[in-house]
């Protein structure tokens, strides 16, 4: 299945997407939101198909797609340095904040959930915060089953599916706060995700997904998941070692080479830029950079993540 969150009459409804007919079956409001169902686990998600007969089928381009998940259990979980070409392109440009040698284990960090925006929403930009706004196209993994110290061999049993994310990052802010990544990647309304969650049974080969980021019509990132340093199973096993992961948790799995901070000259985002983030078989995100006064006290474009 392809599971979307759709805006209907001011509320979020669950939609089942059919990419062949370019339609979405909007399910009854009584089923709750996609956040609600995903938290109940993979069995509850797969039972949604039984409600398709009562669905309101609409053309996909006639509905407004929301972030598939918004009310997370915790911060967004993230993976750094998971494509060796990205690690190598940043050599000498990390200014002492990152490892010199290639990591032997995955690098994990988190970012705030208020970063999340929809697949076609604006990405908020404030020049008073930074002038070094960078793009990072990523595959995001959605957990569909709780687990702790999950063996590699059964790791995918805990994964509901995949979606797309763009981990927009403020490079100078990353360095400003002791070299850790949380603050520079946690600016409100800066991370589009979606366009929907594609369940694993719809993905024939997890190692052959093509990831691309297109900025103003130019391809700036292009890679295959076969180039990942640590595959999906390894990420799940290492992350869950001694730490419970829960249905509904979101894990970004790293970005390939081509980021703006590693280019010469550097290439940073500006208001008016158009970003297309796509992954074969998972769909695409289309977002525009728009100026918002995020630094002003009390301002902010996003609703609380618990809303």
FIMAR-579578 format. One record per residue (C-alpha): residue number from 0; x, y, z. Coordinates in steps of 0.001 Angstrom, whole numbers, plus 524288, in hexadecimal, padded with zeros to 5 digits. Layout:
# FIMAR-579578
<pt><num>NUM</num><px>X</px><py>Y</py><pz>Z</pz></pt>
...
//
This chain:
# FIMAR-579578
<pt><num>0</num><px>80000</px><py>80000</py><pz>80000</pz></pt>
<pt><num>1</num><px>8033E</px><py>80E48</py><pz>7FE96</pz></pt>
<pt><num>2</num><px>7FE16</px><py>81593</py><pz>80A65</pz></pt>
<pt><num>3</num><px>7FBB9</px><py>82427</py><pz>809D9</pz></pt>
<pt><num>4</num><px>7F66C</px><py>82E95</py><pz>812DD</pz></pt>
<pt><num>5</num><px>7EC90</px><py>836E5</py><pz>80B8B</pz></pt>
<pt><num>6</num><px>7E67E</px><py>843E7</py><pz>80F81</pz></pt>
<pt><num>7</num><px>7D797</px><py>8430C</py><pz>80F0C</pz></pt>
<pt><num>8</num><px>7CEC9</px><py>84DAF</py><pz>814B4</pz></pt>
<pt><num>9</num><px>7D96C</px><py>852AC</py><pz>81DA5</pz></pt>
<pt><num>10</num><px>7DD48</px><py>8456E</py><pz>8232D</pz></pt>
<pt><num>11</num><px>7E6F5</px><py>83AB0</py><pz>82001</pz></pt>
<pt><num>12</num><px>7E18E</px><py>82E36</py><pz>819E7</pz></pt>
<pt><num>13</num><px>7E83D</px><py>821A9</py><pz>815CF</pz></pt>
<pt><num>14</num><px>7E9B0</px><py>81F7C</py><pz>80741</pz></pt>
<pt><num>15</num><px>7ED71</px><py>8133C</py><pz>7FFB8</pz></pt>
<pt><num>16</num><px>7F4DF</px><py>8175B</py><pz>7F390</pz></pt>
<pt><num>17</num><px>7F40B</px><py>81034</py><pz>7E690</pz></pt>
<pt><num>18</num><px>7FF5D</px><py>81514</py><pz>7DE57</pz></pt>
<pt><num>19</num><px>7FAA4</px><py>80DB9</py><pz>7D23F</pz></pt>
<pt><num>20</num><px>7EDB6</px><py>81525</py><pz>7D1B6</pz></pt>
<pt><num>21</num><px>7F309</px><py>82181</py><pz>7D856</pz></pt>
<pt><num>22</num><px>7E81A</px><py>820CF</py><pz>7E25B</pz></pt>
<pt><num>23</num><px>7E707</px><py>820C1</py><pz>7F117</pz></pt>
<pt><num>24</num><px>7DC72</px><py>819A1</py><pz>7F8B3</pz></pt>
<pt><num>25</num><px>7D92E</px><py>82287</py><pz>80432</pz></pt>
<pt><num>26</num><px>7D4F6</px><py>819FC</py><pz>80F94</pz></pt>
<pt><num>27</num><px>7CA43</px><py>81D5A</py><pz>81980</pz></pt>
<pt><num>28</num><px>7CDA2</px><py>8271F</py><pz>82417</pz></pt>
<pt><num>29</num><px>7C9B7</px><py>81D1F</py><pz>82E6C</pz></pt>
<pt><num>30</num><px>7D686</px><py>815F8</py><pz>82BF2</pz></pt>
<pt><num>31</num><px>7DE3B</px><py>82182</py><pz>83161</pz></pt>
<pt><num>32</num><px>7EAFA</px><py>8268F</py><pz>82BF2</pz></pt>
<pt><num>33</num><px>7F643</px><py>81F1A</py><pz>82609</pz></pt>
<pt><num>34</num><px>7FE28</px><py>82253</py><pz>83245</pz></pt>
<pt><num>35</num><px>7F3D1</px><py>81B75</py><pz>83A6F</pz></pt>
<pt><num>36</num><px>7F3B7</px><py>80F23</py><pz>8323A</pz></pt>
<pt><num>37</num><px>80276</px><py>80E0B</py><pz>83062</pz></pt>
<pt><num>38</num><px>8048A</px><py>80EC4</py><pz>83F0F</pz></pt>
<pt><num>39</num><px>7FBAE</px><py>802FA</py><pz>840AA</pz></pt>
<pt><num>40</num><px>80502</px><py>7FB09</py><pz>83854</pz></pt>
<pt><num>41</num><px>8063F</px><py>7F4B6</py><pz>82B0B</pz></pt>
<pt><num>42</num><px>7FA64</px><py>7EBDB</py><pz>82CD5</pz></pt>
<pt><num>43</num><px>7F19D</px><py>7F7AF</py><pz>82EED</pz></pt>
<pt><num>44</num><px>7F773</px><py>7FE2D</py><pz>822F5</pz></pt>
<pt><num>45</num><px>7F540</px><py>7F293</py><pz>81A06</pz></pt>
<pt><num>46</num><px>7E732</px><py>7F178</py><pz>81EEE</pz></pt>
<pt><num>47</num><px>7E486</px><py>7FEA8</py><pz>8187B</pz></pt>
<pt><num>48</num><px>7E2B1</px><py>7F79D</py><pz>80B98</pz></pt>
<pt><num>49</num><px>7D60D</px><py>7F202</py><pz>81109</pz></pt>
<pt><num>50</num><px>7D075</px><py>7FFDA</py><pz>8117C</pz></pt>
<pt><num>51</num><px>7D344</px><py>802E4</py><pz>8033F</pz></pt>
<pt><num>52</num><px>7C539</px><py>7FFCF</py><pz>7FF66</pz></pt>
<pt><num>53</num><px>7C06A</px><py>80B68</py><pz>80753</pz></pt>
<pt><num>54</num><px>7CAA3</px><py>8149D</py><pz>801C3</pz></pt>
<pt><num>55</num><px>7C8A1</px><py>82126</py><pz>7FA26</pz></pt>
<pt><num>56</num><px>7D148</px><py>81F7A</py><pz>7EE1E</pz></pt>
<pt><num>57</num><px>7D726</px><py>82C16</py><pz>7E8E0</pz></pt>
<pt><num>58</num><px>7E180</px><py>82FF8</py><pz>7DEFE</pz></pt>
<pt><num>59</num><px>7EE80</px><py>8314E</py><pz>7E5F0</pz></pt>
<pt><num>60</num><px>7F0D1</px><py>83ED5</py><pz>7E033</pz></pt>
<pt><num>61</num><px>7E3C4</px><py>84392</py><pz>7E5A1</pz></pt>
<pt><num>62</num><px>7E74F</px><py>84188</py><pz>7F3EB</pz></pt>
<pt><num>63</num><px>7F0D2</px><py>84814</py><pz>7FD2B</pz></pt>
<pt><num>64</num><px>7FAF4</px><py>83EAC</py><pz>8025A</pz></pt>
<pt><num>65</num><px>7FF6E</px><py>840C7</py><pz>8105D</pz></pt>
<pt><num>66</num><px>80B94</px><py>83AEE</py><pz>816A6</pz></pt>
<pt><num>67</num><px>8086F</px><py>82C60</py><pz>817E6</pz></pt>
<pt><num>68</num><px>80CD2</px><py>82D10</py><pz>82621</pz></pt>
<pt><num>69</num><px>80C97</px><py>83904</py><pz>82EB8</pz></pt>
<pt><num>70</num><px>809EE</px><py>8350A</py><pz>83CDB</pz></pt>
<pt><num>71</num><px>81643</px><py>82D5C</py><pz>83FBC</pz></pt>
<pt><num>72</num><px>819BD</px><py>8259D</py><pz>84BEC</pz></pt>
<pt><num>73</num><px>8268A</px><py>82CF8</py><pz>84D3D</pz></pt>
<pt><num>74</num><px>8304B</px><py>83506</py><pz>84587</pz></pt>
<pt><num>75</num><px>8330C</px><py>83100</py><pz>83795</pz></pt>
<pt><num>76</num><px>83DD5</px><py>826BA</py><pz>837C1</pz></pt>
<pt><num>77</num><px>848BB</px><py>828F4</py><pz>82DE4</pz></pt>
<pt><num>78</num><px>854D5</px><py>822A5</py><pz>82826</pz></pt>
<pt><num>79</num><px>86126</px><py>82A04</py><pz>82453</pz></pt>
<pt><num>80</num><px>86C48</px><py>8263D</py><pz>81B38</pz></pt>
<pt><num>81</num><px>864CE</px><py>81ACE</py><pz>81564</pz></pt>
<pt><num>82</num><px>869BA</px><py>81C8D</py><pz>8077A</pz></pt>
<pt><num>83</num><px>8787C</px><py>81BC3</py><pz>8068D</pz></pt>
<pt><num>84</num><px>878D7</px><py>8255A</py><pz>7FB34</pz></pt>
<pt><num>85</num><px>87257</px><py>82F8A</py><pz>803E4</pz></pt>
<pt><num>86</num><px>87C20</px><py>82CE2</py><pz>80EC0</pz></pt>
<pt><num>87</num><px>8876C</px><py>82E54</py><pz>80533</pz></pt>
<pt><num>88</num><px>8824E</px><py>83A9E</py><pz>7FE85</pz></pt>
<pt><num>89</num><px>881D1</px><py>84162</py><pz>80BCB</pz></pt>
<pt><num>90</num><px>88FDA</px><py>83E01</py><pz>80F6D</pz></pt>
<pt><num>91</num><px>89719</px><py>84A39</py><pz>81396</pz></pt>
<pt><num>92</num><px>88A64</px><py>851EC</py><pz>8145C</pz></pt>
<pt><num>93</num><px>88546</px><py>84CC7</py><pz>82157</pz></pt>
<pt><num>94</num><px>88D55</px><py>85659</py><pz>8296C</pz></pt>
<pt><num>95</num><px>89080</px><py>84CD6</py><pz>8344C</pz></pt>
<pt><num>96</num><px>88287</px><py>84953</py><pz>837A8</pz></pt>
<pt><num>97</num><px>881F7</px><py>83BEC</py><pz>8314F</pz></pt>
<pt><num>98</num><px>88A29</px><py>82F6F</py><pz>830A5</pz></pt>
<pt><num>99</num><px>8968E</px><py>82F46</py><pz>828AA</pz></pt>
<pt><num>100</num><px>895BB</px><py>820C0</py><pz>82572</pz></pt>
<pt><num>101</num><px>889DD</px><py>819E8</py><pz>81FC3</pz></pt>
<pt><num>102</num><px>8810C</px><py>8153E</py><pz>82AEB</pz></pt>
<pt><num>103</num><px>880A8</px><py>806B3</py><pz>82DE8</pz></pt>
<pt><num>104</num><px>8729D</px><py>807B8</py><pz>83295</pz></pt>
<pt><num>105</num><px>86718</px><py>81041</py><pz>82E85</pz></pt>
<pt><num>106</num><px>866D4</px><py>81E36</py><pz>83376</pz></pt>
<pt><num>107</num><px>859C9</px><py>821CF</py><pz>839AC</pz></pt>
<pt><num>108</num><px>85407</px><py>82ED6</py><pz>83DD6</pz></pt>
<pt><num>109</num><px>8469A</px><py>834F9</py><pz>83F2E</pz></pt>
<pt><num>110</num><px>83F69</px><py>84107</py><pz>83A82</pz></pt>
<pt><num>111</num><px>8331C</px><py>847A5</py><pz>83F5C</pz></pt>
<pt><num>112</num><px>825CC</px><py>842FD</py><pz>83A5E</pz></pt>
<pt><num>113</num><px>82114</px><py>850E9</py><pz>837D6</pz></pt>
<pt><num>114</num><px>829F9</px><py>850B9</py><pz>82BEB</pz></pt>
<pt><num>115</num><px>81FF4</px><py>84879</py><pz>82493</pz></pt>
<pt><num>116</num><px>81831</px><py>84E3F</py><pz>8193F</pz></pt>
<pt><num>117</num><px>81075</px><py>847FC</py><pz>80E49</pz></pt>
<pt><num>118</num><px>81528</px><py>84319</py><pz>80117</pz></pt>
<pt><num>119</num><px>8110B</px><py>84F9E</py><pz>7FA04</pz></pt>
<pt><num>120</num><px>81209</px><py>8596E</py><pz>80522</pz></pt>
<pt><num>121</num><px>81B36</px><py>864FF</py><pz>805E1</pz></pt>
<pt><num>122</num><px>8283A</px><py>8635E</py><pz>80CCB</pz></pt>
<pt><num>123</num><px>82991</px><py>86EA7</py><pz>8165A</pz></pt>
<pt><num>124</num><px>835C3</px><py>87713</py><pz>8149F</pz></pt>
<pt><num>125</num><px>83AE9</px><py>881F5</py><pz>81D53</pz></pt>
<pt><num>126</num><px>8475F</px><py>8891B</py><pz>81988</pz></pt>
<pt><num>127</num><px>848AE</px><py>88DF9</py><pz>8278F</pz></pt>
<pt><num>128</num><px>84B20</px><py>88001</py><pz>82BED</pz></pt>
<pt><num>129</num><px>854F8</px><py>87C53</py><pz>82179</pz></pt>
<pt><num>130</num><px>85932</px><py>87E21</py><pz>81366</pz></pt>
<pt><num>131</num><px>85E29</px><py>87014</py><pz>81272</pz></pt>
<pt><num>132</num><px>851B4</px><py>86842</py><pz>81006</pz></pt>
<pt><num>133</num><px>854F3</px><py>85B24</py><pz>809D4</pz></pt>
<pt><num>134</num><px>84CF7</px><py>85000</py><pz>803C9</pz></pt>
<pt><num>135</num><px>84E1F</px><py>84170</py><pz>806F7</pz></pt>
<pt><num>136</num><px>84595</px><py>837C1</py><pz>7FF86</pz></pt>
<pt><num>137</num><px>84303</px><py>82B7E</py><pz>8078F</pz></pt>
<pt><num>138</num><px>83B1E</px><py>81F12</py><pz>80886</pz></pt>
<pt><num>139</num><px>8336E</px><py>81ECD</py><pz>81548</pz></pt>
<pt><num>140</num><px>82FDB</px><py>8121E</py><pz>81C11</pz></pt>
<pt><num>141</num><px>82321</px><py>810D2</py><pz>823BF</pz></pt>
<pt><num>142</num><px>8228D</px><py>806E6</py><pz>82EBF</pz></pt>
<pt><num>143</num><px>8163C</px><py>7FEAD</py><pz>82F5E</pz></pt>
<pt><num>144</num><px>81945</px><py>7F645</py><pz>83B1B</pz></pt>
<pt><num>145</num><px>81F80</px><py>7F8B2</py><pz>8486A</pz></pt>
<pt><num>146</num><px>82C77</px><py>7F22F</py><pz>84B3D</pz></pt>
<pt><num>147</num><px>83911</px><py>7F27D</py><pz>85304</pz></pt>
<pt><num>148</num><px>84627</px><py>7EC4F</py><pz>84F87</pz></pt>
<pt><num>149</num><px>8406C</px><py>7E77A</py><pz>842C1</pz></pt>
<pt><num>150</num><px>848E0</px><py>7DD6C</py><pz>83B8F</pz></pt>
<pt><num>151</num><px>84D34</px><py>7E141</py><pz>82DF6</pz></pt>
<pt><num>152</num><px>84658</px><py>7D56D</py><pz>82830</pz></pt>
<pt><num>153</num><px>838FE</px><py>7D9E8</py><pz>82CFA</pz></pt>
<pt><num>154</num><px>83B2C</px><py>7E897</py><pz>82BF4</pz></pt>
<pt><num>155</num><px>831FC</px><py>7EA86</py><pz>82073</pz></pt>
<pt><num>156</num><px>826F8</px><py>7E40B</py><pz>82806</pz></pt>
<pt><num>157</num><px>826A3</px><py>7F097</py><pz>83002</pz></pt>
<pt><num>158</num><px>82615</px><py>7F9AB</py><pz>82431</pz></pt>
<pt><num>159</num><px>818E3</px><py>7FDDC</py><pz>81EE2</pz></pt>
<pt><num>160</num><px>81E07</px><py>804DD</py><pz>812F2</pz></pt>
<pt><num>161</num><px>825AB</px><py>8100E</py><pz>80D20</pz></pt>
<pt><num>162</num><px>8234D</px><py>81E1D</py><pz>80932</pz></pt>
<pt><num>163</num><px>82BA6</px><py>82998</py><pz>8049C</pz></pt>
<pt><num>164</num><px>8316B</px><py>834C0</py><pz>80C8A</pz></pt>
<pt><num>165</num><px>83A24</px><py>8406F</py><pz>80A20</pz></pt>
<pt><num>166</num><px>84258</px><py>84341</py><pz>81633</pz></pt>
<pt><num>167</num><px>84466</px><py>851D8</py><pz>81410</pz></pt>
<pt><num>168</num><px>84FF9</px><py>855ED</py><pz>81C92</pz></pt>
<pt><num>169</num><px>855F9</px><py>862D0</py><pz>820E5</pz></pt>
<pt><num>170</num><px>86480</px><py>86018</py><pz>81FC7</pz></pt>
<pt><num>171</num><px>869D2</px><py>86B42</py><pz>827EC</pz></pt>
<pt><num>172</num><px>85FBF</px><py>868D0</py><pz>83290</pz></pt>
<pt><num>173</num><px>8643F</px><py>85A9C</py><pz>83313</pz></pt>
<pt><num>174</num><px>871F8</px><py>85F52</py><pz>8364C</pz></pt>
<pt><num>175</num><px>86DAC</px><py>86A27</py><pz>83F80</pz></pt>
<pt><num>176</num><px>868BC</px><py>8615E</py><pz>84A5D</pz></pt>
<pt><num>177</num><px>87445</px><py>858CE</py><pz>84DC2</pz></pt>
<pt><num>178</num><px>8746B</px><py>85188</py><pz>840E1</pz></pt>
<pt><num>179</num><px>86830</px><py>84989</py><pz>843B5</pz></pt>
<pt><num>180</num><px>85D9F</px><py>84907</py><pz>83957</pz></pt>
<pt><num>181</num><px>850C6</px><py>84A71</py><pz>840BA</pz></pt>
<pt><num>182</num><px>84F10</px><py>85934</py><pz>84015</pz></pt>
<pt><num>183</num><px>8536B</px><py>85B13</py><pz>83202</pz></pt>
<pt><num>184</num><px>849BD</px><py>850D8</py><pz>82D66</pz></pt>
<pt><num>185</num><px>83E21</px><py>8542E</py><pz>8362B</pz></pt>
<pt><num>186</num><px>8391F</px><py>86103</py><pz>83090</pz></pt>
<pt><num>187</num><px>82A44</px><py>86165</py><pz>82FE2</pz></pt>
<pt><num>188</num><px>8237B</px><py>85DD5</py><pz>82314</pz></pt>
<pt><num>189</num><px>82FBC</px><py>85A33</py><pz>81B87</pz></pt>
<pt><num>190</num><px>82EB9</px><py>84B7B</py><pz>81910</pz></pt>
<pt><num>191</num><px>824EB</px><py>846DA</py><pz>80EE2</pz></pt>
<pt><num>192</num><px>8211A</px><py>8388C</py><pz>80F98</pz></pt>
<pt><num>193</num><px>81817</px><py>82FE7</py><pz>8079F</pz></pt>
<pt><num>194</num><px>811A9</px><py>82FC1</py><pz>7FE5A</pz></pt>
<pt><num>195</num><px>80C6D</px><py>82361</py><pz>804BE</pz></pt>
<pt><num>196</num><px>8116F</px><py>8172E</py><pz>80BBA</pz></pt>
<pt><num>197</num><px>81429</px><py>80BED</py><pz>80271</pz></pt>
<pt><num>198</num><px>8135E</px><py>7FEE6</py><pz>80990</pz></pt>
<pt><num>199</num><px>81EB5</px><py>7F582</py><pz>807EA</pz></pt>
<pt><num>200</num><px>816CD</px><py>7EBB8</py><pz>80002</pz></pt>
<pt><num>201</num><px>815EA</px><py>7F607</py><pz>7F536</pz></pt>
<pt><num>202</num><px>824C3</px><py>7F778</py><pz>7F468</pz></pt>
<pt><num>203</num><px>82B4C</px><py>7EC68</py><pz>7ECBE</pz></pt>
<pt><num>204</num><px>8397B</px><py>7EFD8</py><pz>7EFF2</pz></pt>
<pt><num>205</num><px>83D72</px><py>7F885</py><pz>7FB5B</pz></pt>
<pt><num>206</num><px>84B59</px><py>7F95A</py><pz>7F61A</pz></pt>
<pt><num>207</num><px>84788</px><py>7FEF0</py><pz>7E8DA</pz></pt>
<pt><num>208</num><px>83FE8</px><py>80B3B</py><pz>7EC20</pz></pt>
<pt><num>209</num><px>84471</px><py>81732</py><pz>7E487</pz></pt>
<pt><num>210</num><px>84546</px><py>823B2</py><pz>7ECA0</pz></pt>
<pt><num>211</num><px>84598</px><py>83104</py><pz>7E61B</pz></pt>
<pt><num>212</num><px>8451C</px><py>83F20</py><pz>7EA3B</pz></pt>
<pt><num>213</num><px>8424C</px><py>8490C</py><pz>7DF7F</pz></pt>
<pt><num>214</num><px>84476</px><py>8576A</py><pz>7E2A3</pz></pt>
<pt><num>215</num><px>83E7B</px><py>86131</py><pz>7D926</pz></pt>
<pt><num>216</num><px>83E8D</px><py>856EE</py><pz>7CE74</pz></pt>
<pt><num>217</num><px>84C97</px><py>8523E</py><pz>7D0B4</pz></pt>
<pt><num>218</num><px>84F6D</px><py>844C9</py><pz>7D64C</pz></pt>
<pt><num>219</num><px>85843</px><py>84732</py><pz>7E20E</pz></pt>
<pt><num>220</num><px>85770</px><py>839CA</py><pz>7E87E</pz></pt>
<pt><num>221</num><px>85637</px><py>82C78</py><pz>7E207</pz></pt>
<pt><num>222</num><px>858F8</px><py>81F50</py><pz>7E856</pz></pt>
<pt><num>223</num><px>853D6</px><py>8119E</py><pz>7EAD2</pz></pt>
<pt><num>224</num><px>8512C</px><py>80BB1</py><pz>7F815</pz></pt>
<pt><num>225</num><px>85B1A</px><py>80126</py><pz>7F466</pz></pt>
<pt><num>226</num><px>86539</px><py>80BA9</py><pz>7F78A</pz></pt>
<pt><num>227</num><px>860F9</px><py>80C83</py><pz>805C7</pz></pt>
<pt><num>228</num><px>86BD5</px><py>809B6</py><pz>80F66</pz></pt>
<pt><num>229</num><px>8625B</px><py>802C8</py><pz>81892</pz></pt>
<pt><num>230</num><px>85604</px><py>7FC9A</py><pz>81307</pz></pt>
<pt><num>231</num><px>84860</px><py>7FD99</py><pz>8188B</pz></pt>
<pt><num>232</num><px>84986</px><py>7F108</py><pz>8206F</pz></pt>
<pt><num>233</num><px>85645</px><py>7F577</py><pz>826BE</pz></pt>
<pt><num>234</num><px>850A6</px><py>802C2</py><pz>82A20</pz></pt>
<pt><num>235</num><px>844E7</px><py>7FCA3</py><pz>830ED</pz></pt>
<pt><num>236</num><px>84D43</px><py>7F2DE</py><pz>83864</pz></pt>
<pt><num>237</num><px>85763</px><py>7FCD4</py><pz>83CE3</pz></pt>
<pt><num>238</num><px>84D7C</px><py>80747</py><pz>84069</pz></pt>
<pt><num>239</num><px>8450C</px><py>7FDF9</py><pz>84851</pz></pt>
<pt><num>240</num><px>8506C</px><py>7F7E8</py><pz>84FC7</pz></pt>
<pt><num>241</num><px>84C44</px><py>7FA46</py><pz>85DE1</pz></pt>
<pt><num>242</num><px>842B5</px><py>804D4</py><pz>8594C</pz></pt>
<pt><num>243</num><px>83454</px><py>802A3</py><pz>85688</pz></pt>
<pt><num>244</num><px>82F59</px><py>80736</py><pz>84959</pz></pt>
<pt><num>245</num><px>820A5</px><py>808B7</py><pz>84801</pz></pt>
<pt><num>246</num><px>8168F</px><py>807DF</py><pz>83D51</pz></pt>
<pt><num>247</num><px>8159A</px><py>8154E</py><pz>83749</pz></pt>
<pt><num>248</num><px>823D4</px><py>81902</py><pz>83987</pz></pt>
<pt><num>249</num><px>82A34</px><py>81F68</py><pz>82DBA</pz></pt>
<pt><num>250</num><px>83872</px><py>81CB2</py><pz>82A21</pz></pt>
<pt><num>251</num><px>83F8A</px><py>8244D</py><pz>81F87</pz></pt>
<pt><num>252</num><px>849DE</px><py>81B97</py><pz>81960</pz></pt>
<pt><num>253</num><px>8540C</px><py>8254B</py><pz>81488</pz></pt>
<pt><num>254</num><px>856E4</px><py>82D93</py><pz>80896</pz></pt>
<pt><num>255</num><px>8600B</px><py>82AFD</py><pz>7FD14</pz></pt>
<pt><num>256</num><px>86A40</px><py>83433</py><pz>7F769</pz></pt>
<pt><num>257</num><px>8671E</px><py>840FE</py><pz>7F0A4</pz></pt>
<pt><num>258</num><px>86342</px><py>84953</py><pz>7FC4C</pz></pt>
<pt><num>259</num><px>8654A</px><py>857DC</py><pz>7FAB3</pz></pt>
<pt><num>260</num><px>86EFF</px><py>85969</py><pz>805D6</pz></pt>
<pt><num>261</num><px>878A9</px><py>8501E</py><pz>7FF45</pz></pt>
<pt><num>262</num><px>87877</px><py>856EF</py><pz>7F211</pz></pt>
<pt><num>263</num><px>88247</px><py>860D4</py><pz>7ECF8</pz></pt>
<pt><num>264</num><px>87CC6</px><py>86AE0</py><pz>7ECC5</pz></pt>
<pt><num>265</num><px>87300</px><py>86767</py><pz>7F75A</pz></pt>
<pt><num>266</num><px>864CA</px><py>866BB</py><pz>7F34F</pz></pt>
<pt><num>267</num><px>85AE4</px><py>86AF1</py><pz>7FD83</pz></pt>
<pt><num>268</num><px>84C2A</px><py>86C68</py><pz>7FCCF</pz></pt>
<pt><num>269</num><px>845AF</px><py>87998</py><pz>7FAD3</pz></pt>
<pt><num>270</num><px>83787</px><py>87E5E</py><pz>7FAF4</pz></pt>
<pt><num>271</num><px>830A1</px><py>87ADF</py><pz>7EE59</pz></pt>
<pt><num>272</num><px>8388B</px><py>86E79</py><pz>7EC0A</pz></pt>
<pt><num>273</num><px>830D3</px><py>8627F</py><pz>7E7D0</pz></pt>
<pt><num>274</num><px>834FA</px><py>85546</py><pz>7ED1D</pz></pt>
<pt><num>275</num><px>830AE</px><py>84847</py><pz>7E77A</pz></pt>
<pt><num>276</num><px>83440</px><py>83C80</py><pz>7EFD9</pz></pt>
<pt><num>277</num><px>83126</px><py>82F4F</py><pz>7E9F3</pz></pt>
<pt><num>278</num><px>833AF</px><py>820EF</py><pz>7EC69</pz></pt>
<pt><num>279</num><px>83026</px><py>81683</py><pz>7E27D</pz></pt>
<pt><num>280</num><px>823E1</px><py>80F51</py><pz>7E68B</pz></pt>
<pt><num>281</num><px>82134</px><py>81886</py><pz>7F1F3</pz></pt>
<pt><num>282</num><px>81C7E</px><py>824C2</py><pz>7EAD6</pz></pt>
<pt><num>283</num><px>82188</px><py>832A0</py><pz>7EBD6</pz></pt>
<pt><num>284</num><px>82143</px><py>83EFB</py><pz>7F3FA</pz></pt>
<pt><num>285</num><px>81FF0</px><py>84C6D</py><pz>7EDAF</pz></pt>
<pt><num>286</num><px>822FB</px><py>857CD</py><pz>7F6A1</pz></pt>
<pt><num>287</num><px>82616</px><py>8663D</py><pz>7F58E</pz></pt>
<pt><num>288</num><px>82EE3</px><py>86E1B</py><pz>7FE86</pz></pt>
<pt><num>289</num><px>82728</px><py>87968</py><pz>8046B</pz></pt>
<pt><num>290</num><px>82B74</px><py>88437</py><pz>80DB0</pz></pt>
<pt><num>291</num><px>82583</px><py>883AE</py><pz>81B4D</pz></pt>
<pt><num>292</num><px>829C1</px><py>88B36</py><pz>82770</pz></pt>
<pt><num>293</num><px>82D0C</px><py>87F2F</py><pz>82F7E</pz></pt>
<pt><num>294</num><px>83681</px><py>886AC</py><pz>83829</pz></pt>
<pt><num>295</num><px>82BE1</px><py>88FF0</py><pz>83D08</pz></pt>
<pt><num>296</num><px>82715</px><py>88CFC</py><pz>84AC1</pz></pt>
<pt><num>297</num><px>81A97</px><py>88514</py><pz>84AAC</pz></pt>
<pt><num>298</num><px>81A7E</px><py>88346</py><pz>83C03</pz></pt>
<pt><num>299</num><px>81A60</px><py>87664</py><pz>834CB</pz></pt>
<pt><num>300</num><px>81344</px><py>870A1</py><pz>8291E</pz></pt>
<pt><num>301</num><px>81093</px><py>862FB</py><pz>82E66</pz></pt>
<pt><num>302</num><px>80670</px><py>85D97</py><pz>837AC</pz></pt>
<pt><num>303</num><px>80B90</px><py>8565A</py><pz>843AE</pz></pt>
<pt><num>304</num><px>80F62</px><py>8486D</py><pz>84056</pz></pt>
<pt><num>305</num><px>805AB</px><py>84322</py><pz>84A13</pz></pt>
<pt><num>306</num><px>7FA4D</px><py>849FD</py><pz>84352</pz></pt>
//
